Amino acid sequence: MTALLATVGPATGDRATMTALIRLGVGGLRFSASKFGPAQLAAQAADALAASRAAGRPVELLLDLPGVKTRFTNTRPLDLAAVRRFRVVHGARPAREGGEVPELGLSAPQWGRRLARGDVLLLGDGEDAARVVSVAADHCVAEPLTGGVLGPRKGVCVQGGGPRGSGAAAPADLALLERLAHAPFTGAVVSFAESAADLAPVRAAWGGRGANAVVAKVETVAGAAAVAEVARAADSVLLGRGDLLLDAGAVEFPGLCAHVVRECARLSVPVVVGTQLLAGLENSWLPHRSELAHLCELLESGVDGLLLATETTIGADPLRTVSLLAELARRYGTPAAGRRQVRG
């Protein structure tokens, strides 16, 4: 059956819930290093290992490295519907979410200095947006164009401004691998992978952890173009659709996704498709019809795995969501003959 992976977050961080997820069919757990510190990640991995033993099933424990990506510095959610404007400071200072004009810092201060009046900022994976209305030497002011909630440390990019990440291994990523060397993670996810060279340092550090120790996340136009090279150097590929949509735009995005899946199948490299698979369950009892149709198309195409993100990190009912996805995978999944299978 198609492997099911779930991202660990506030809604699924306790051992009992992780055990329940595994019993429902989850074969891999993803831990986001952009959202949690090293001590929290080590504790989460230890709890997940205990949950795996309690459920009587081995699971992949994958550390998702942040990579080089511009993020806001807020540690608490910011309700965009509640503010007329917010200030973006060109520095990595802590955010001030309160007040009439909240203030957010940037993980890459130099990026902010390139902003111009009229630029449209895409927040997170593009679910929200804001327009720059004024620019100063050390900050700019933006007004929300949508009324969503900006979660902690979400990414930001300029619409039409190209990729906001880099595949080159960030020194902070490699330092984190070293710091977590004794944690029970089975592998690492390399963000913004665009060449075999991007994976080499992670392979050297963690390549001996198992059959799926190095996962290449393809999430840029350049990464999709080089997917054959990237896939050959990886144990599996994760198609990161959120950042790919931001980089490619809505018209090119579907073709690039199909290309990545086809190339991985041609090379017999497992491919996992990730994020916003059943996001509609957050605000609706039934999934969106478009989500169901696309999910079944993915399953029938023979993809090796499906990854849930916000559905299990902050979703209203992660267990119900996983139960539905598992049933769909049993009903519509088609084994891909000759392809290596993601554990699960």
VENRAJO-V388580 format. One record per backbone hydrogen bond with DSSP energy under -1.0 kcal/mol. CO is the residue of the C=O (numbers start at 1). NH is the residue of the N-H. If there is no record, write none. Layout:
BEGIN
((CO	NH) (CO	NH))
END
This chain:
BEGIN
((3	306) (4	27) (4	28) (5	308) (6	30) (9	12) (14	18) (15	19) (16	20) (17	21) (18	22) (19	23) (20	24) (21	26) (22	25) (27	60) (28	6) (29	62) (30	8) (31	64) (32	35) (32	36) (37	41) (38	42) (39	43) (40	44) (41	45) (42	46) (43	47) (44	48) (45	49) (46	50) (47	51) (48	52) (49	53) (50	54) (51	55) (52	57) (60	29) (61	186) (61	187) (62	31) (63	189) (64	33) (68	166) (70	156) (71	107) (74	153) (78	150) (79	82) (80	83) (86	142) (87	104) (88	140) (89	91) (91	106) (96	103) (102	87) (103	96) (104	89) (105	73) (108	111) (111	114) (112	115) (116	119) (119	132) (120	159) (121	130) (122	157) (123	126) (123	128) (128	123) (129	145) (130	121) (131	143) (132	118) (134	141) (138	90) (139	136) (140	88) (141	133) (141	134) (142	86) (143	131) (148	80) (150	78) (151	154) (154	72) (155	124) (157	122) (158	161) (164	70) (166	68) (170	174) (171	175) (172	176) (173	177) (174	178) (175	179) (176	180) (178	181) (180	183) (187	63) (188	215) (189	65) (190	217) (196	199) (196	200) (199	203) (200	204) (201	205) (202	206) (203	207) (206	209) (213	188) (214	235) (214	236) (215	190) (216	238) (217	193) (218	240) (220	224) (221	225) (222	226) (224	227) (226	230) (227	231) (228	232) (229	233) (236	216) (237	272) (238	218) (239	241) (239	274) (240	244) (241	245) (242	246) (243	247) (244	248) (245	249) (249	253) (252	256) (253	257) (254	258) (255	259) (256	260) (257	261) (258	262) (259	263) (260	264) (261	265) (262	266) (263	267) (264	269) (265	268) (270	237) (271	304) (271	305) (272	239) (273	307) (278	281) (279	282) (280	283) (288	292) (289	293) (290	294) (291	295) (292	296) (293	297) (294	298) (295	299) (296	300) (297	301) (298	303) (299	302) (299	334) (304	3) (305	273) (306	5) (307	275) (308	7) (309	312) (309	313) (310	314) (313	11) (317	321) (318	322) (319	323) (320	324) (321	325) (322	326) (323	327) (324	328) (325	329) (326	330) (327	331) (328	332) (329	333) (336	339))
END
